[in-house]
Amino acid sequence: MMPRLEELANVALRVPSILVLDLLYKCDIDGLTEHLKAKNEDMLFKYKYVIWNMYYLGHLINVVVLVLPLRHIVTLYLHILAALLLYVGHQISKDYVREEVQYGYEGAVYLDSLAFNRFVSALTSQIILSTLCAFLMKTRKVWLFSAHMLPLLARLCAAPHATLLTVNTFSMGLTGAGIAMFLLSNLFVPYRLARAAYSELLQLEVIELYRLLAVGISLWNQFAVPVLFSVFWFVLFVVQLCSDTMTGNASWGCLYFSKLHSVSECCATPYSLLGLTFVVSYLALGLLNLCKFYLGGYAAVQNENVMHRGVTEGVTLLLLALQTGLLDMQALQRTFLLSIILFIVVTSTLQSMIEITDPVILALGASRNRSLWKHFRGLSMCLVLLVFPGFMAYKISQFFHMDFWLLILVSSCMLTSLQVTGTMLIYSLFMVELFRSDPIDSLDEVIYWVNAVSRVLEFVVALCVVAYGTWESLFGEWSWMGASVIIIHSYFNVWLRAQSGWRSFLLRQEAAKKINSLPRATAEQLQQHNDVCSICFQEMSSAVITYCGHFFHGNCLRKWLYVQETCPMCHQAVRPSPPGPSQGSGDARQHRRRETRGQIWLHKTEIRPLAVLQRRPRVTQFLLERRQRRLRRPPVANLMKTHQTTITEKPSKAFVSAPVETLSAL
């Protein structure tokens, strides 16, 4: 319980300092000093000098309070609370003396019922306040905080009204003198704290970069910076909403615009903009976790991905706000610009949701999962991700005039919908194969062409955006910002897409060429080989023979060559033409040496496919899962049944299953 309270206090007690810093940033000191009036220019300069020094001193004090350790902040707030209680005590004494003067009775208090009731009420309040001050200061000397009770004691002694006024003034001066002495005695406390912090930094030797980063991360976690600024922004937003409601600015006819206006008013300073950044990050993280929970339950939420933690969305908002000069704009301009920035952030969040949903829905289709509830959750999420970007693009195209920047936003929504459409088509193909009695042999080719068409459409959309931006820059309004965006967009979304697609096409062409150049196994060779395909673990009614002497299904070997250009068994290069005699004999000798060192090749087989699969698209993973689900019996049992007598005689036969089991595990 105590650690939770400490965490809560660590955040709550630092929020007022940020609120004061935000108010100081909004203060127009230049406008204030322009309206000052003085007898001469010298006095006016002194007034301005004092005001600016107070302004900077306020910044310094609040920054110091913000970075104080928690125990010192608690002590500071206790002293501030005690000072407020003393002020309340003097106000009670002042009101009591004023009421006594107005009542006009100067006799003994106990002889008049009204005077006696007023006296008892005031005395009770003063005793409670003095006791609370002593409790806050952790002392039993209650009399140290009882100076405001002097007017009551004077009234108890039947002092005249003029004397009561004098005693009241004296008690206020006595309390002020006590506070001044306390402040003077603790004047060098900030210096001692700064010196202690500097000594600790010297002991940590933060000159090295990694030590400095470690100290920064430690302070970041100690101050709970994201939570602190998020709470600060929520407090600011609630105050702004209450202010708009009281002034009548909140219009129910346009609720969205009024709320967006309130949000824009809460990001007019660097502190509030930083708070909005953390709030957006937390909202994106919550939405992504909700998507994971909806698709896979609580276990999926525990499997965190660094890219799905809302950091991308928060950083995107901060960079766009700083780049576009959001802080320097007027309220209406800031509202419209913030709507566009939030649109981009939502688009980025939808893209992260697609990255979460895509493998889940494809795994459901490839693994023959018959849970209707899981399929419904995956399809409903895909439907939302398909329709919502189009709805957003339609709304923003009606709200703003079409230009290059708006086209980029609309194209991002179109690309999101295209990706979801491709995923749902592949899922549909998997489900069609599920309800067929025999598998579709050309399913892998169909999946490839579905992905190819999807990538081509994405490429066309990106190319249209670049063409429109270039035309607008040449014949419309030229700007370096637009030109830089066009160059970046052309490189990442046009050139890299085209290069990746062409490389994939050439790789498939080369794989087909190699497969066609390999000899086909005859029925006698297959009977003599008497083994399964080492890639899919299925019986071979037809096969191709590599020049290193291994048998594979033609389709299986072609899929393998899409990801790696070597033999799955011995890692020799699969050539489109047979090697020369000397090269072939050297390869055979090398192959025999490799078979005697099975553990080394097992290690390489475990590592190389993983590195290759990490560079390939997501379809490779599902092709491997499809090969697994087409097994008619477990691989180990299958091999044991087929080679019960040959495993001990031929160690290389037992070793054949190692690369395939490793690939299947991947």
Secondary structure per residue as TSV (DSSP state, phi and psi in degrees):
chain	resnum	aa	ss	phi	psi
A	1	M	-	360.0	-42.9
A	2	M	H	-64.1	-43.0
A	3	P	H	-58.7	-37.4
A	4	R	H	-64.3	-41.7
A	5	L	H	-64.8	-38.1
A	6	E	H	-64.6	-41.9
A	7	E	H	-63.1	-41.9
A	8	L	H	-64.3	-43.9
A	9	A	H	-67.0	-34.9
A	10	N	H	-61.9	-31.6
A	11	V	H	-88.0	-48.9
A	12	A	H	-64.7	-35.7
A	13	L	T	-79.5	-13.3
A	14	R	T	-95.6	-17.3
A	15	V	H	-61.8	-42.8
A	16	P	H	-57.2	-34.0
A	17	S	H	-64.2	-41.3
A	18	I	H	-69.0	-36.6
A	19	L	H	-61.7	-42.1
A	20	V	H	-67.1	-40.3
A	21	L	H	-61.7	-39.1
A	22	D	H	-65.2	-41.3
A	23	L	H	-66.3	-39.7
A	24	L	H	-63.9	-36.5
A	25	Y	H	-66.3	-34.0
A	26	K	H	-77.9	-14.8
A	27	C	-	-66.2	132.5
A	28	D	-	-94.6	87.8
A	29	I	H	-69.2	-36.9
A	30	D	H	-62.1	-43.7
A	31	G	H	-66.2	-33.7
A	32	L	H	-68.6	-42.5
A	33	T	H	-72.6	-24.2
A	34	E	H	-69.2	-26.5
A	35	H	T	-92.1	4.8
A	36	L	-	-73.9	144.6
A	37	K	-	-123.9	135.6
A	38	A	-	-143.6	167.7
A	39	K	S	-68.7	-35.9
A	40	N	S	-146.6	176.2
A	41	E	H	-67.9	-31.8
A	42	D	H	-64.7	-44.6
A	43	M	H	-65.9	-37.0
A	44	L	H	-64.6	-40.1
A	45	F	H	-63.9	-38.3
A	46	K	H	-66.4	-40.1
A	47	Y	H	-61.4	-46.0
A	48	K	H	-63.6	-38.3
A	49	Y	H	-62.8	-43.5
A	50	V	H	-65.6	-42.6
A	51	I	H	-63.9	-44.4
A	52	W	H	-66.3	-37.4
A	53	N	H	-65.4	-40.5
A	54	M	H	-63.7	-37.2
A	55	Y	H	-62.3	-49.1
A	56	Y	H	-68.0	-36.4
A	57	L	H	-64.6	-37.9
A	58	G	H	-61.8	-42.0
A	59	H	H	-60.5	-45.7
A	60	L	H	-64.2	-44.3
A	61	I	H	-63.1	-43.8
A	62	N	H	-69.2	-34.7
A	63	V	H	-66.0	-41.0
A	64	V	H	-63.4	-44.2
A	65	V	H	-63.7	-35.7
A	66	L	H	-64.7	-35.7
A	67	V	T	-98.7	6.1
A	68	L	S	-67.9	150.7
A	69	P	-	-61.8	159.6
A	70	L	H	-61.9	-41.2
A	71	R	H	-65.5	-34.7
A	72	H	H	-72.4	-34.9
A	73	I	H	-65.6	-41.0
A	74	V	H	-61.9	-43.8
A	75	T	H	-61.6	-42.3
A	76	L	H	-62.3	-44.5
A	77	Y	H	-67.7	-32.9
A	78	L	H	-64.4	-40.7
A	79	H	H	-67.2	-40.0
A	80	I	H	-64.0	-40.7
A	81	L	H	-65.5	-38.6
A	82	A	H	-64.5	-40.0
A	83	A	H	-63.9	-39.0
A	84	L	H	-65.1	-38.9
A	85	L	H	-65.1	-39.1
A	86	L	H	-63.5	-38.8
A	87	Y	H	-63.9	-41.1
A	88	V	H	-63.8	-39.3
A	89	G	H	-61.0	-42.7
A	90	H	H	-69.4	-32.5
A	91	Q	H	-66.0	-38.9
A	92	I	H	-64.2	-43.5
A	93	S	H	-63.2	-40.6
A	94	K	H	-64.4	-43.2
A	95	D	H	-65.7	-38.0
A	96	Y	H	-64.2	-44.8
A	97	V	H	-64.2	-40.3
A	98	R	H	-64.3	-40.7
A	99	E	H	-66.8	-36.9
A	100	E	H	-66.4	-40.1
A	101	V	H	-65.2	-41.5
A	102	Q	H	-67.5	-34.5
A	103	Y	H	-70.0	-36.4
A	104	G	-	83.5	7.0
A	105	Y	-	-94.0	124.1
A	106	E	-	-113.9	7.3
A	107	G	S	-79.8	-168.0
A	108	A	-	-64.6	144.1
A	109	V	G	-67.2	-39.4
A	110	Y	G	-75.8	-7.0
A	111	L	G	-87.7	-15.0
A	112	D	-	-120.2	126.8
A	113	S	H	-67.3	-42.5
A	114	L	H	-65.2	-43.9
A	115	A	H	-64.6	-37.1
A	116	F	H	-67.3	-41.2
A	117	N	H	-63.9	-41.5
A	118	R	H	-64.1	-39.5
A	119	F	H	-66.0	-44.6
A	120	V	H	-64.0	-42.1
A	121	S	H	-63.5	-45.9
A	122	A	H	-65.5	-41.6
A	123	L	H	-65.5	-40.7
A	124	T	H	-62.0	-44.4
A	125	S	H	-62.6	-41.7
A	126	Q	H	-67.1	-39.5
A	127	I	H	-63.8	-42.8
A	128	I	H	-62.6	-43.5
A	129	L	H	-64.8	-41.9
A	130	S	H	-64.1	-40.7
A	131	T	H	-64.3	-41.1
A	132	L	H	-64.6	-40.4
A	133	C	H	-62.6	-42.7
A	134	A	H	-65.1	-36.9
A	135	F	H	-66.6	-41.9
A	136	L	H	-66.9	-35.9
A	137	M	T	-86.5	1.9
A	138	K	T	56.5	52.1
A	139	T	-	-141.9	155.6
A	140	R	S	-97.1	-0.4
A	141	K	-	-85.0	80.6
A	142	V	G	-67.1	-27.4
A	143	W	G	-64.5	-21.0
A	144	L	G	-64.4	-22.7
A	145	F	G	-115.1	28.1
A	146	S	-	-115.9	19.4
A	147	A	G	-65.3	-30.3
A	148	H	G	-73.7	-5.3
A	149	M	G	-88.0	-4.7
A	150	L	H	-60.4	-42.5
A	151	P	H	-60.5	-33.0
A	152	L	H	-69.0	-40.2
A	153	L	H	-65.1	-38.7
A	154	A	H	-65.3	-38.2
A	155	R	H	-68.4	-34.2
A	156	L	H	-64.0	-30.0
A	157	C	T	-86.2	11.5
A	158	A	T	60.7	40.5
A	159	A	-	-72.5	148.6
A	160	P	-	-66.5	166.6
A	161	H	H	-65.5	-36.4
A	162	A	H	-63.2	-37.7
A	163	T	H	-67.9	-35.4
A	164	L	H	-61.7	-42.1
A	165	L	H	-63.8	-40.7
A	166	T	H	-66.0	-43.1
A	167	V	H	-64.4	-37.2
A	168	N	H	-64.1	-42.8
A	169	T	H	-64.6	-41.1
A	170	F	H	-62.6	-41.0
A	171	S	H	-64.2	-38.3
A	172	M	H	-65.6	-41.0
A	173	G	H	-64.9	-38.1
A	174	L	H	-64.3	-42.6
A	175	T	H	-65.4	-42.9
A	176	G	H	-60.5	-39.5
A	177	A	H	-65.3	-38.8
A	178	G	H	-64.6	-40.3
A	179	I	H	-66.7	-40.4
A	180	A	H	-63.7	-42.0
A	181	M	H	-63.5	-38.3
A	182	F	H	-65.0	-42.3
A	183	L	H	-66.1	-39.4
A	184	L	H	-66.4	-36.5
A	185	S	H	-69.8	-23.8
A	186	N	T	-111.4	24.9
A	187	L	T	-65.8	-33.6
A	188	F	T	-97.5	12.7
A	189	V	H	-63.3	-45.2
A	190	P	H	-59.6	-37.0
A	191	Y	H	-65.4	-41.8
A	192	R	H	-65.8	-38.0
A	193	L	H	-64.8	-43.1
A	194	A	H	-64.5	-38.3
A	195	R	H	-67.3	-39.0
A	196	A	H	-65.7	-40.0
A	197	A	H	-65.3	-39.0
A	198	Y	H	-65.7	-38.3
A	199	S	H	-64.9	-40.1
A	200	E	H	-64.8	-37.9
A	201	L	H	-65.9	-38.4
A	202	L	H	-65.6	-36.5
A	203	Q	H	-68.0	-30.8
A	204	L	H	-78.1	-14.6
A	205	E	T	55.2	63.4
A	206	V	T	-83.5	16.5
A	207	I	T	-66.1	-38.2
A	208	E	S	-71.4	147.8
A	209	L	H	-64.9	-44.4
A	210	Y	H	-67.4	-32.2
A	211	R	H	-69.0	-38.7
A	212	L	H	-63.8	-41.4
A	213	L	H	-64.1	-38.6
A	214	A	H	-63.9	-41.4
A	215	V	H	-64.8	-41.4
A	216	G	H	-62.5	-42.8
A	217	I	H	-65.6	-38.7
A	218	S	H	-63.5	-44.0
A	219	L	H	-66.3	-37.1
A	220	W	H	-59.1	-45.6
A	221	N	H	-72.7	-35.1
A	222	Q	H	-67.2	-40.6
A	223	F	H	-85.4	-7.7
A	224	A	T	51.4	56.6
A	225	V	H	-57.6	-47.8
A	226	P	H	-60.4	-45.4
A	227	V	H	-66.5	-38.9
A	228	L	H	-61.4	-49.6
A	229	F	H	-72.1	-29.4
A	230	S	H	-66.8	-44.1
A	231	V	H	-63.4	-42.4
A	232	F	H	-58.6	-43.1
A	233	W	H	-69.0	-38.3
A	234	F	H	-65.0	-39.5
A	235	V	H	-62.2	-44.2
A	236	L	H	-62.9	-40.3
A	237	F	H	-67.6	-41.1
A	238	V	H	-64.6	-42.1
A	239	V	H	-62.3	-40.4
A	240	Q	H	-66.7	-40.3
A	241	L	H	-63.0	-43.6
A	242	C	H	-63.5	-38.6
A	243	S	H	-66.0	-43.3
A	244	D	H	-64.9	-37.1
A	245	T	H	-67.8	-40.3
A	246	M	H	-70.9	-34.5
A	247	T	H	-86.1	-7.1
A	248	G	T	82.3	15.4
A	249	N	-	-78.9	-20.0
A	250	A	-	-79.1	110.5
A	251	S	-	-100.5	124.3
A	252	W	S	-72.8	-19.2
A	253	G	T	-68.3	-32.1
A	254	C	T	-130.4	71.6
A	255	L	H	-64.4	-39.6
A	256	Y	H	-61.6	-46.1
A	257	F	H	-67.5	-37.8
A	258	S	H	-65.6	-41.1
A	259	K	H	-68.2	-38.2
A	260	L	H	-66.1	-35.1
A	261	H	H	-64.8	-39.5
A	262	S	H	-64.4	-39.5
A	263	V	H	-65.1	-41.6
A	264	S	H	-66.2	-32.4
A	265	E	H	-69.2	-22.6
A	266	C	T	-94.6	18.1
A	267	C	T	-138.0	39.6
A	268	A	S	-91.4	-5.0
A	269	T	S	-129.0	160.9
A	270	P	H	-59.9	-34.6
A	271	Y	H	-67.3	-45.6
A	272	S	H	-69.9	-33.5
A	273	L	H	-65.4	-40.3
A	274	L	H	-64.8	-38.3
A	275	G	H	-63.2	-42.8
A	276	L	H	-62.7	-34.7
A	277	T	H	-61.3	-46.5
A	278	F	H	-69.2	-34.3
A	279	V	H	-65.0	-43.9
A	280	V	H	-63.3	-38.5
A	281	S	H	-62.6	-44.3
A	282	Y	H	-66.8	-38.5
A	283	L	H	-65.4	-41.8
A	284	A	H	-64.9	-40.5
A	285	L	H	-62.8	-42.4
A	286	G	H	-63.8	-39.5
A	287	L	H	-66.6	-41.0
A	288	L	H	-67.7	-40.2
A	289	N	H	-66.0	-35.9
A	290	L	H	-64.3	-39.1
A	291	C	H	-63.9	-43.8
A	292	K	H	-62.6	-43.2
A	293	F	H	-65.3	-38.4
A	294	Y	H	-66.6	-36.0
A	295	L	H	-84.9	-40.5
A	296	G	H	-127.7	2.4
A	297	G	-	85.2	-167.4
A	298	Y	H	-66.3	-33.2
A	299	A	H	-64.0	-34.7
A	300	A	H	-67.8	-31.2
A	301	V	H	-68.7	-34.4
A	302	Q	H	-69.3	-25.6
A	303	N	S	-82.7	86.4
A	304	E	-	-83.3	142.5
A	305	N	-	-112.4	135.8
A	306	V	G	-60.8	-34.5
A	307	M	G	-78.6	-8.6
A	308	H	G	-115.0	45.4
A	309	R	S	-117.4	12.0
A	310	G	S	80.8	-0.5
A	311	V	H	-68.6	-39.7
A	312	T	H	-60.0	-43.2
A	313	E	H	-66.1	-43.4
A	314	G	H	-64.6	-43.7
A	315	V	H	-65.6	-37.9
A	316	T	H	-60.2	-46.1
A	317	L	H	-62.0	-43.9
A	318	L	H	-64.6	-45.3
A	319	L	H	-65.8	-42.8
A	320	L	H	-65.1	-38.5
A	321	A	H	-65.5	-42.2
A	322	L	H	-70.5	-36.9
A	323	Q	H	-71.3	-35.5
A	324	T	H	-90.5	-0.6
A	325	G	T	68.6	45.3
A	326	L	G	-63.5	-34.6
A	327	L	G	-70.9	-25.0
A	328	D	G	-91.3	1.4
A	329	M	S	-90.5	163.1
A	330	Q	-	-74.6	171.1
A	331	A	H	-61.8	-45.5
A	332	L	H	-68.0	-43.7
A	333	Q	H	-63.0	-40.1
A	334	R	H	-64.5	-34.1
A	335	T	H	-65.4	-46.6
A	336	F	H	-66.7	-41.8
A	337	L	H	-66.9	-37.9
A	338	L	H	-65.6	-33.3
A	339	S	H	-63.4	-39.3
A	340	I	H	-67.8	-41.8
A	341	I	H	-64.1	-42.7
A	342	L	H	-65.5	-32.3
A	343	F	H	-61.9	-43.7
A	344	I	H	-64.4	-39.6
A	345	V	H	-64.3	-42.1
A	346	V	H	-63.9	-38.9
A	347	T	H	-62.1	-41.6
A	348	S	H	-63.4	-38.9
A	349	T	H	-64.7	-40.9
A	350	L	H	-63.0	-37.2
A	351	Q	H	-64.0	-39.6
A	352	S	H	-66.1	-36.0
A	353	M	H	-66.5	-34.8
A	354	I	H	-64.8	-41.7
A	355	E	H	-62.5	-28.0
A	356	I	H	-79.7	-41.5
A	357	T	H	-77.1	-34.5
A	358	D	H	-56.1	-55.8
A	359	P	H	-65.2	-28.6
A	360	V	H	-68.4	-47.0
A	361	I	H	-70.7	-35.2
A	362	L	H	-71.2	-35.2
A	363	A	H	-67.2	-34.6
A	364	L	H	-63.9	-39.8
A	365	G	H	-74.1	-35.4
A	366	A	H	-81.5	-23.1
A	367	S	T	-98.8	6.8
A	368	R	T	56.8	39.6
A	369	N	-	-75.5	126.2
A	370	R	-	-102.9	15.8
A	371	S	-	-77.6	110.5
A	372	L	H	-64.8	-34.1
A	373	W	H	-65.2	-39.9
A	374	K	H	-66.5	-41.5
A	375	H	H	-65.4	-39.6
A	376	F	H	-63.5	-42.6
A	377	R	H	-63.3	-44.2
A	378	G	H	-65.0	-43.7
A	379	L	H	-69.0	-37.7
A	380	S	H	-65.7	-38.8
A	381	M	H	-65.9	-41.0
A	382	C	H	-62.8	-37.9
A	383	L	H	-65.5	-40.7
A	384	V	H	-63.0	-44.6
A	385	L	H	-69.9	-18.5
A	386	L	H	-83.8	-39.9
A	387	V	H	-88.5	-40.5
A	388	F	H	-63.2	-42.4
A	389	P	H	-60.7	-38.2
A	390	G	H	-64.6	-38.9
A	391	F	H	-64.0	-41.9
A	392	M	H	-63.3	-43.4
A	393	A	H	-62.9	-39.1
A	394	Y	H	-65.1	-43.4
A	395	K	H	-66.3	-44.7
A	396	I	H	-72.8	-28.7
A	397	S	H	-70.2	-27.9
A	398	Q	H	-80.5	-26.2
A	399	F	H	-83.5	-32.2
A	400	F	S	-121.5	159.5
A	401	H	-	-77.3	139.6
A	402	M	-	-68.8	124.2
A	403	D	-	-147.1	-169.1
A	404	F	H	-64.4	-42.2
A	405	W	H	-68.2	-40.3
A	406	L	H	-66.8	-34.4
A	407	L	H	-64.6	-36.3
A	408	I	H	-62.9	-42.7
A	409	L	H	-64.9	-45.0
A	410	V	H	-65.3	-38.6
A	411	S	H	-66.0	-34.4
A	412	S	H	-64.3	-37.9
A	413	C	H	-66.4	-39.7
A	414	M	H	-63.9	-41.2
A	415	L	H	-64.1	-38.0
A	416	T	H	-61.7	-45.4
A	417	S	H	-65.7	-36.4
A	418	L	H	-64.8	-41.3
A	419	Q	H	-62.8	-42.4
A	420	V	H	-65.9	-38.4
A	421	T	H	-62.3	-44.7
A	422	G	H	-61.3	-40.8
A	423	T	H	-63.4	-43.0
A	424	M	H	-68.8	-32.3
A	425	L	H	-66.3	-43.2
A	426	I	H	-64.7	-40.2
A	427	Y	H	-61.4	-40.1
A	428	S	H	-63.7	-38.5
A	429	L	H	-64.7	-40.4
A	430	F	H	-62.8	-40.7
A	431	M	H	-70.0	-34.1
A	432	V	H	-62.9	-42.9
A	433	E	H	-65.9	-30.1
A	434	L	H	-63.5	-38.1
A	435	F	T	-90.4	3.3
A	436	R	S	-91.3	151.6
A	437	S	S	-73.0	-34.6
A	438	D	S	-121.0	147.4
A	439	P	-	-68.3	155.0
A	440	I	-	-83.0	118.7
A	441	D	T	-68.4	-36.2
A	442	S	T	-95.2	21.3
A	443	L	H	-63.5	-37.8
A	444	D	H	-64.1	-37.8
A	445	E	H	-67.2	-40.4
A	446	V	H	-62.9	-42.2
A	447	I	H	-62.5	-40.3
A	448	Y	H	-61.4	-44.5
A	449	W	H	-72.1	-31.1
A	450	V	H	-62.8	-46.0
A	451	N	H	-64.4	-37.0
A	452	A	H	-64.6	-44.1
A	453	V	H	-63.3	-41.0
A	454	S	H	-61.3	-43.5
A	455	R	H	-67.6	-35.3
A	456	V	H	-65.6	-41.9
A	457	L	H	-64.1	-41.2
A	458	E	H	-61.4	-39.7
A	459	F	H	-65.2	-39.9
A	460	V	H	-65.7	-41.6
A	461	V	H	-62.3	-45.5
A	462	A	H	-62.9	-38.5
A	463	L	H	-66.6	-38.1
A	464	C	H	-65.0	-39.4
A	465	V	H	-62.8	-43.7
A	466	V	H	-65.5	-41.2
A	467	A	H	-63.7	-44.0
A	468	Y	H	-65.4	-41.8
A	469	G	H	-64.4	-39.1
A	470	T	H	-65.3	-43.6
A	471	W	H	-63.1	-40.5
A	472	E	H	-68.6	-34.1
A	473	S	H	-72.4	-34.6
A	474	L	H	-79.2	-41.4
A	475	F	H	-110.0	-0.4
A	476	G	S	-119.8	-131.0
A	477	E	-	-92.9	121.3
A	478	W	-	-90.6	139.5
A	479	S	-	-153.3	146.7
A	480	W	H	-65.9	-32.6
A	481	M	H	-62.8	-47.3
A	482	G	H	-63.8	-40.3
A	483	A	H	-64.3	-40.6
A	484	S	H	-66.2	-39.0
A	485	V	H	-64.0	-39.9
A	486	I	H	-63.4	-42.4
A	487	I	H	-64.4	-46.1
A	488	I	H	-64.2	-42.9
A	489	H	H	-64.4	-38.7
A	490	S	I	-65.5	-39.5
A	491	Y	I	-72.1	-51.0
A	492	F	I	-78.9	-39.8
A	493	N	I	-99.1	-13.1
A	494	V	I	-113.8	-59.3
A	495	W	I	-66.9	-47.8
A	496	L	H	-66.3	-36.2
A	497	R	H	-64.7	-46.4
A	498	A	H	-63.7	-41.6
A	499	Q	H	-64.2	-42.8
A	500	S	H	-65.6	-43.6
A	501	G	H	-64.9	-41.5
A	502	W	H	-67.8	-37.7
A	503	R	H	-64.8	-40.9
A	504	S	H	-64.2	-40.3
A	505	F	H	-64.5	-44.2
A	506	L	H	-64.8	-35.6
A	507	L	H	-65.6	-39.8
A	508	R	H	-68.4	-38.3
A	509	Q	H	-64.1	-41.1
A	510	E	H	-67.0	-38.5
A	511	A	H	-64.6	-42.9
A	512	A	H	-63.4	-37.8
A	513	K	H	-65.4	-39.6
A	514	K	H	-68.5	-40.7
A	515	I	H	-64.0	-40.8
A	516	N	H	-68.7	-24.8
A	517	S	H	-83.6	-14.0
A	518	L	S	-81.6	145.8
A	519	P	-	-72.7	147.8
A	520	R	B	-88.1	142.1
A	521	A	-	-77.9	139.0
A	522	T	-	-83.7	170.5
A	523	A	H	-63.3	-37.2
A	524	E	H	-66.3	-41.0
A	525	Q	H	-65.0	-39.5
A	526	L	H	-66.1	-40.0
A	527	Q	H	-66.7	-39.2
A	528	Q	H	-69.4	-35.6
A	529	H	H	-68.5	-46.3
A	530	N	-	49.8	57.6
A	531	D	-	-148.4	168.5
A	532	V	B	-94.0	165.0
A	533	C	-	-66.9	129.3
A	534	S	T	-75.3	-3.1
A	535	I	T	-99.4	-47.4
A	536	C	T	-106.9	-6.8
A	537	F	-	64.1	24.2
A	538	Q	-	-104.3	156.4
A	539	E	B	-64.0	148.2
A	540	M	-	-108.2	109.9
A	541	S	S	-90.4	-19.8
A	542	S	S	-146.8	150.3
A	543	A	-	-159.5	161.8
A	544	V	E	-112.1	152.0
A	545	I	E	-114.1	123.4
A	546	T	-	-75.1	164.1
A	547	Y	T	-73.6	-6.1
A	548	C	T	-94.9	1.4
A	549	G	S	93.5	20.5
A	550	H	-	-108.0	145.8
A	551	F	E	-103.5	134.3
A	552	F	E	-145.8	157.0
A	553	H	-	-63.7	143.6
A	554	G	H	-62.3	-43.8
A	555	N	H	-67.1	-38.4
A	556	C	H	-65.3	-43.5
A	557	L	H	-67.2	-35.6
A	558	R	H	-63.8	-42.1
A	559	K	H	-64.1	-37.0
A	560	W	H	-64.7	-40.6
A	561	L	H	-68.8	-16.5
A	562	Y	H	-65.5	-29.7
A	563	V	H	-107.1	-20.6
A	564	Q	-	-156.6	138.6
A	565	E	S	-97.9	24.3
A	566	T	B	-123.0	165.3
A	567	C	-	-67.0	136.3
A	568	P	T	-64.5	-19.7
A	569	M	T	-94.3	-51.7
A	570	C	T	-113.1	-2.0
A	571	H	-	64.2	22.0
A	572	Q	-	-81.8	152.8
A	573	A	B	-67.5	133.7
A	574	V	-	-86.8	108.8
A	575	R	-	-96.6	150.4
A	576	P	S	-73.3	-10.5
A	577	S	S	-136.4	152.1
A	578	P	-	-66.6	144.8
A	579	P	-	-73.9	164.7
A	580	G	-	-70.4	169.0
A	581	P	H	-60.9	-46.9
A	582	S	H	-66.3	-37.9
A	583	Q	H	-68.3	-38.3
A	584	G	H	-65.4	-43.0
A	585	S	H	-65.1	-38.2
A	586	G	H	-64.9	-37.7
A	587	D	H	-66.1	-37.8
A	588	A	H	-64.5	-44.6
A	589	R	H	-62.0	-41.2
A	590	Q	H	-64.6	-36.4
A	591	H	H	-64.9	-39.9
A	592	R	H	-65.8	-38.5
A	593	R	H	-64.5	-35.7
A	594	R	H	-70.2	-35.5
A	595	E	H	-64.7	-30.4
A	596	T	T	-76.9	-12.6
A	597	R	-	-117.1	63.3
A	598	G	H	-64.0	-37.1
A	599	Q	H	-65.8	-35.1
A	600	I	H	-65.6	-43.9
A	601	W	H	-70.2	-30.7
A	602	L	H	-63.0	-41.3
A	603	H	H	-62.1	-43.5
A	604	K	H	-67.3	-36.9
A	605	T	H	-67.3	-31.3
A	606	E	H	-72.0	-28.2
A	607	I	H	-94.5	-44.9
A	608	R	H	-65.8	-44.7
A	609	P	H	-61.1	-33.2
A	610	L	H	-64.0	-44.5
A	611	A	H	-64.6	-35.6
A	612	V	H	-70.4	-44.6
A	613	L	H	-64.2	-29.7
A	614	Q	H	-69.1	-20.6
A	615	R	H	-94.7	-9.0
A	616	R	S	-95.3	164.1
A	617	P	-	-67.3	174.6
A	618	R	T	-68.4	-18.4
A	619	V	H	-63.8	-32.4
A	620	T	H	-58.8	-41.8
A	621	Q	H	-62.1	-40.7
A	622	F	H	-77.4	-26.4
A	623	L	H	-65.3	-39.2
A	624	L	H	-66.7	-39.1
A	625	E	H	-65.1	-34.9
A	626	R	H	-65.9	-37.0
A	627	R	H	-64.2	-37.3
A	628	Q	H	-66.3	-42.0
A	629	R	H	-73.5	-14.3
A	630	R	T	-87.3	3.9
A	631	L	-	-69.3	135.5
A	632	R	S	-91.8	-15.5
A	633	R	S	-156.7	161.3
A	634	P	-	-59.4	142.5
A	635	P	H	-58.4	-42.9
A	636	V	H	-67.2	-43.4
A	637	A	H	-64.2	-36.7
A	638	N	H	-63.7	-46.6
A	639	L	H	-67.9	-38.3
A	640	M	H	-64.4	-37.8
A	641	K	H	-70.5	-36.8
A	642	T	H	-77.1	-32.7
A	643	H	T	-125.1	47.7
A	644	Q	T	-66.4	-30.3
A	645	T	T	-102.5	-9.7
A	646	T	T	-103.5	-10.8
A	647	I	T	-67.5	-42.6
A	648	T	T	-75.0	-28.2
A	649	E	T	-81.8	-36.0
A	650	K	-	-122.7	96.6
A	651	P	H	-62.1	-30.4
A	652	S	H	-65.5	-28.9
A	653	K	H	-65.4	-42.4
A	654	A	H	-64.4	-32.4
A	655	F	H	-74.7	-16.1
A	656	V	H	-58.8	-37.9
A	657	S	H	-73.9	-16.0
A	658	A	H	-62.5	-49.9
A	659	P	H	-63.0	-36.3
A	660	V	H	-71.8	-39.9
A	661	E	H	-63.0	-39.1
A	662	T	H	-63.7	-44.6
A	663	L	H	-64.4	-39.4
A	664	S	H	-65.5	-38.3
A	665	A	H	-63.5	-37.3
A	666	L	-	-66.1	360.0
